């Protein structure tokens, strides 16, 4: 087999720069918050495309890149997504969700109504590709869930890095997303990310995070 490799270009940083860069990124991400109230102010589309391009560089099993990012800016399409989401969410709150779950989310003032799906100038809908289909040939993607999860983590970091905000939103069930966006059955919807500026005067819950010592171990 022919050796199909290229030289990896890498510039080793000093320990000082390593510490500085990691600390700067930590400080930046420590200020990230989930936002559910969005300004309708327009964001340059180039910014959103750059964010998605950054997320698409994520590592994936076998380099399959089993993810699809749908950027939705059309107001009518966004409203269809809102209607579909609220239809399911209303049923969730009335019949599907347990009282315990509703009690847990009540402190975030979350309801079945999702105005941010209209208000945010962009929605990024992420799909995971379970398998590739070429004619009658079906080839399963390995680690498609894990790979898509990594890409979405990078997406969140890229959104925050750009100076914008988001909320990872998972309407359930979410088959309506595939229907509205005309996505084939080999791809499944995973999350919706409204993206934009926060609405002026937005408040966020005064949350307490776990102590870092509870979330890591060094061996």
Protein Blocks (a to p, Z undefined) as FASTA:
>chain_A
ZZdddddddddddfklmmmmmmmmmmmmmmpccdfbdcfbdcdfklmmmmmmmmmmpcce
hhlopaccdddfbfklmmmmmmmmmmmmmmmmmmmpcfklmmmmmmnopafbdfklmmpm
bdcdddddfbdcehjbccddehklmmmmmmmmmmmmmmmmnopacdddddddfklmmmmn
opafkbccfbdcddddddehiacdddddddfklmcccZZ
